[in-house]
Amino acid sequence: MHAAVRKRWRFRQPSVIPGFGLALGFTLIWLTLIILIPLSGLAWRSSSLGWAQFWSIASDPRTLSALRISFGGAFIAATINAVFGVVLAWVLVRYRFPGKRIIDAMVDLPFALPTAVAGIALATLYAPNGWIGQFLLPLGIKIAYTPAGVVVALVFVGLPFVVRTVQPIMEEIDKEVEEAAATLGAYRFQTISRVLLPGLAPAVLTGFALAFARGVGEYGSVIFIAGNLPYVSEIAPLLIIIRLEEFNYPAATAIAAVMLVISFIMLLFINLIQSWSRRRYGNGA
């Protein structure tokens, strides 16, 4: 009896940090204004279409091609960033070398650089007569104005998300862990794959999800290097803009609704994997 009373008293004891009700109310209002109302408007406008009309727009070959390029390019770019972003973060954390601070600052360049400027710069570099493209063209490799150009642009804008997500976790890993693994006879690859990477898995998945989400909605840096050829290198955000310029608002909202549903499903799947990874390797640690 007394234990139950003490438990209820502890439950009702005010928090050390005041203002929870006000902060929660402000948070809910802000999320409603910024996220829920626009998404509700999109869902309402899409629901005004008949199912037959909505399915006709969603299953149009041009729409499917644009969605495939957007989501496929974002997935490939996020995968590349998940690999090389971890390598770059490892170099910045574990080694000291001349120019390290400059490289560390350059990682944040896509955050500060306007996306249109990035797109123009990438198109200039990878065009057939560009500084890099002119050397790739004799090898039969064409980057600009192809889906490969979309991937290059998305790798550029998504790399900082992986590096800045993984880097703080790497800084918390003590070098003594690596030394202990080496003392026990582990090879370098075994130390990386069995000791270091399991602890980094949740952070890597988080960076992957952020890079993927940024890539799906990217517009400015892609349109200059993609070429925007229908059925070839046209991305879904550009197709939405085209439909809006044609005053075809139902088609634009339908495509946006499809992107929203696919993005939600993929991010939910990534979060489930991330939660499973955190439970498995976190408990193991």
MOGIKA-V699591 format. One record per pair of residues at least 4 apart in sequence whose C-alpha atoms are under 6 Angstrom apart, sorted by the first residue. I is the first residue (numbers start at 1). GAP is how many residues later the second one is. D is the distance in Angstrom with one decimal. If there is no record, write none. Layout:
BEGIN
i->I gap->GAP d->D
i->I gap->GAP d->D
END
This chain:
BEGIN
i->20 gap->4 d->5.9
i->31 gap->4 d->5.3
i->32 gap->4 d->4.6
i->32 gap->5 d->5.8
i->33 gap->4 d->5.7
i->36 gap->4 d->5.9
i->40 gap->4 d->6.0
i->46 gap->207 d->5.8
i->46 gap->208 d->5.5
i->49 gap->5 d->5.9
i->51 gap->4 d->6.0
i->55 gap->4 d->5.8
i->62 gap->169 d->5.8
i->65 gap->166 d->5.4
i->66 gap->168 d->5.4
i->66 gap->169 d->4.6
i->66 gap->170 d->4.6
i->67 gap->4 d->6.0
i->67 gap->169 d->5.3
i->68 gap->4 d->5.4
i->69 gap->4 d->5.5
i->69 gap->166 d->5.9
i->70 gap->146 d->5.6
i->70 gap->165 d->5.2
i->71 gap->145 d->5.8
i->73 gap->78 d->5.1
i->74 gap->4 d->6.0
i->74 gap->138 d->5.3
i->74 gap->141 d->4.7
i->74 gap->142 d->5.5
i->75 gap->137 d->5.9
i->77 gap->74 d->5.5
i->77 gap->77 d->5.8
i->77 gap->78 d->4.9
i->78 gap->130 d->5.4
i->78 gap->133 d->5.4
i->78 gap->134 d->5.2
i->81 gap->4 d->5.0
i->81 gap->78 d->5.4
i->82 gap->126 d->5.8
i->85 gap->77 d->5.5
i->85 gap->78 d->5.0
i->89 gap->74 d->5.3
i->89 gap->78 d->5.2
i->90 gap->4 d->5.8
i->91 gap->4 d->5.5
i->107 gap->53 d->5.7
i->108 gap->52 d->6.0
i->109 gap->4 d->5.9
i->110 gap->47 d->5.4
i->115 gap->105 d->4.9
i->115 gap->106 d->4.6
i->116 gap->104 d->4.7
i->116 gap->105 d->5.1
i->118 gap->103 d->5.5
i->119 gap->102 d->3.8
i->119 gap->103 d->5.9
i->119 gap->105 d->5.3
i->120 gap->104 d->5.9
i->123 gap->4 d->5.5
i->123 gap->102 d->4.6
i->124 gap->6 d->5.4
i->125 gap->5 d->4.7
i->125 gap->6 d->5.0
i->125 gap->7 d->5.4
i->126 gap->4 d->5.4
i->126 gap->6 d->5.4
i->126 gap->7 d->4.2
i->126 gap->17 d->5.9
i->126 gap->18 d->5.4
i->127 gap->6 d->5.1
i->127 gap->17 d->5.1
i->128 gap->5 d->4.8
i->128 gap->6 d->5.2
i->129 gap->5 d->4.9
i->130 gap->4 d->5.5
i->133 gap->4 d->6.0
i->136 gap->5 d->5.2
i->137 gap->4 d->5.2
i->137 gap->5 d->5.9
i->143 gap->5 d->5.3
i->143 gap->6 d->4.9
i->144 gap->5 d->4.8
i->144 gap->81 d->5.2
i->145 gap->80 d->5.5
i->145 gap->81 d->4.3
i->145 gap->82 d->4.0
i->146 gap->80 d->5.6
i->146 gap->87 d->5.6
i->147 gap->86 d->5.1
i->149 gap->76 d->5.7
i->149 gap->77 d->5.5
i->150 gap->72 d->5.7
i->150 gap->76 d->5.5
i->153 gap->69 d->5.8
i->154 gap->4 d->5.9
i->154 gap->61 d->5.4
i->155 gap->4 d->5.9
i->158 gap->53 d->4.5
i->160 gap->4 d->5.8
i->161 gap->46 d->5.4
i->161 gap->50 d->5.8
i->162 gap->45 d->4.1
i->163 gap->4 d->5.7
i->165 gap->42 d->5.6
i->166 gap->37 d->5.4
i->176 gap->4 d->5.9
i->181 gap->5 d->5.5
i->182 gap->4 d->5.0
i->186 gap->4 d->5.8
i->190 gap->4 d->5.5
i->191 gap->4 d->5.1
i->192 gap->4 d->4.9
i->192 gap->5 d->5.9
i->193 gap->4 d->5.4
i->197 gap->4 d->5.9
i->198 gap->83 d->6.0
i->202 gap->72 d->5.4
i->202 gap->76 d->5.7
i->208 gap->4 d->6.0
i->222 gap->4 d->5.7
i->226 gap->7 d->5.6
i->228 gap->5 d->5.2
i->228 gap->6 d->4.3
i->229 gap->4 d->5.1
i->229 gap->5 d->5.3
i->230 gap->4 d->5.2
i->240 gap->12 d->4.9
i->243 gap->5 d->5.1
i->243 gap->9 d->5.4
i->244 gap->4 d->5.6
i->244 gap->5 d->5.7
i->253 gap->4 d->6.0
i->259 gap->4 d->5.9
i->263 gap->4 d->6.0
i->264 gap->4 d->5.9
i->277 gap->4 d->5.9
i->278 gap->4 d->5.1
i->279 gap->4 d->5.8
END
